[in-house]
């Protein structure tokens, strides 16, 4: 079989994480070990590079391989998720993961909410505040609200305390975060169950669609807390994941599938949100979702009696089939 190429940046531990940490999406040793073990079950040709530049230096070796582009994170650029898909397209290499367009839409939470609306998916009312703008937009919201960077994911810039109950609290937090993250989203807090709708496949054939709920400290209800970096990255809470697809309405599942298909070249992604009063409210698109052995996506695959290696194989086949559908015929 063709080889598998992984580009990833690593972090050894999460000992000194705070609201300014920008490496929360870096790959942990446990994550890398699990991915490597699964990849080696698929092929004897497995390669790891630590940066896009190192990959480019060796790119001529991989014209027939499958490159996983969504795991490398980078830092301090709203364009970083677009780099590897664009490189692979420029060199005509098959890559596994969303294309640069989908990454751009997903990296911008405000844009994602606008995009999702055309598929009938709701989101919380919110505003985006940039440097130099007045903060009187905060008066248009009902409290409590969640304050977070507009261009980040993986709880970068999002502490448990980013759920604030007053305009003054929101104002102070926006002022703290703006110099670090440029654009800040402030949106009304929605109670309920936090879920990840995990999808994999192509627009023509979705291979998997499962709704996986987040359970924190034994509860599925997130009525007075958010999933900040303390719980997500620093193990400050007991985290569990539970497949609840059978409890979710057909309307929500159908809307998620339409959204996934409408995005085009994705291969796999999470659509993250809240379920409240039997309705789904978008939090964010996550095409660069974690493939950690404890992640939502693998939970969805294991629910279908599929292993980590099976999951990677589904992603690879989706990438191949997406390429066949999207590449124009040669003259």
Beta strands, then each sheet from edge to edge (+ up, - down):
strand 1: 4-7
strand 2: 46-49
strand 3: 66-68
strand 4: 95-96
strand 5: 122-123
strand 6: 126-129
strand 7: 145-149
strand 8: 163-164
strand 9: 184-188
strand 10: 193-201
strand 11: 206-216
strand 12: 239-243
strand 13: 267-276
strand 14: 279-286
sheet 1: 2+ 1+ 3+ 4+
sheet 2: 5+ 14+ 13- 10+ 11- 12+
sheet 3: 6+ 9- 7+ 8-
end
